[in-house]
Amino acid sequence: MDVAVVTGSTGLVGSASARLLARNGFQVVGIDNDMRAVFFGQEASTAWNLRELESTIPGYRHHAVDVRDRDALDRIFAAYGSDIRCVVHAAGQPSHDWAAQEPETDFDINARATLLLLERTRRHCPRAAFVFTSTSKVYGDGPNELPVHEEETRWEVDPSHRFAAHGIDESMSVDHTKHSLLGASKLAADVFVQEYGRYFAMHTVCFRAGCITGSDHAGTHLHGFLSYLVKCAVTGTEYPIVGYHGKQVRDNIHADDLACMFLRFIRQPRGGEVYNAGGGRPINCSVREAIELTEKVVGRRMRTRYVEQNRNGDHIWYVSDTRRFQEHYPGWRHRYDLERMIVEIAEAQRRRACA
């Protein structure tokens, strides 16, 4: 049986990928040691998701291994060898603030661990597809140089700009910009993934995702915009609106839709590819607009407070142009719109509160 190795398998993207790959005939081998609980506390633990994976995916095999552990990775990859047909690398440290507190740890997890996984793939299963969950943060604060104007509920790009109609494409420069330490470590990993594709002719790809969400997201204040916002709405917790008058714009993509992008690449892999991945023009919102829609779904007003100082390097407006991926894989489409995402997250939060 074809084997799929999924790192970060109990997280949002990893678990969505694990379930989709299992449904498509792969034996899934998960690697995850619940570092999210270390980053953000026990409320962000994904232990509950591990129990669900083990109970719902036939033959799922889990390794509670740190992705920085070279020897443990060697043993896992050697055990499956050339049966490994794809590696989905969804593990990582995702918070700007946390990265600034522990830069060396952040780099080890995001950059060095990616190199370890690439090298194990090259040695044991060089024809496997290697899928890396990168981030729009590799562009740093370059998007903030776009000409924007303030509207009633959002910032918007000048309609004459080339990114206005479809969003930001892969031509945006990663140079001469403030990345945050998180953005820098993810960019280092991103470049390594591209280089292994080009230098060693491996099937590698970077998906530069905007905001990823879904019912399995253990959102916290430091990471998980839409999930945490809906969680606050359901629980009555005060939600902090940080900077830009709450009009900063994000596109959102459901983890299941992103996993479908991964699967299409795995089935028809290419070498050293880069794709922007997000909700694009059809699925984006400002923080204010997300609050308004969430209040409609939940049926009550949210408690909020405004923090004047925006996060360092935070994007004012970021919308992904996904046309390059759709040109290469024309059958892919979004299945989740924004309201469906919020409804699903709210229902999941209520179930967990009653469990």
C-alpha angles and dihedrals in degrees: 000000000000111000125218117198111205121188118201085025096164093050128089100272096030095054093045089051093046093053094046094047091048090052088053096055104269125133102231122220111190127204116193134129097186095253088161088078088054092049099044109011134258094304086069096048115129095202089114090058092053089057090052093049092050092048098044107034113071111228095005110164119200130200116192089209131144110238088226091063104102096185095048091049090050091055094049095048093043091052093058100027117165091359086080105099098171141016117203108195106199099145118109150121104267107182127097092202095048091049091055090053095050109019096167093051091046091052093046092052099041104033112017094043090052089055090049091053093046091052093047088050092050092050101042108023110011094167093056120111111249113206118190123195099220126169144235086243089082085080089060114201091328090115087063089068090066115109105257134172130199119250130182096277105008150021112254135192119247106268091230093063118102092236095052099086101045108009134247116335132200093271092078109116121248090200134091093022140108107252103177114236089275091054091048095051092046091047090053089053091044091055092048090053091051092046095052087053094050102032099039097027092238126156100254133154138180117210106199099205129194117202112343119196146162143138093286094059113118091207122192136177091267097047138015109054104193097030093052093044092054091044089056090049093051096044098038092241117153112257119213115223103206119206136308091073087282089286098113110129128226132175116223131211126189114238090236091056090049091049088053088056088053093051093050090053092047091053093048106021127190132191127263095345129170125198132176107228125195147099092288122192094330096056116036138110144173120245089255092051091048090053092050093050093044091052088053092051096043094041100230142073119271125233109238140167128196123234110197098204112078121218114273109271093358115161118251092198128007124166121161123231104215097178095108092059091045091051090055094039106026096176095068121101137161112263098184125066123195098265093049089052092051093047091051094048092047092050091049092049091052092049092052092047089056096043 
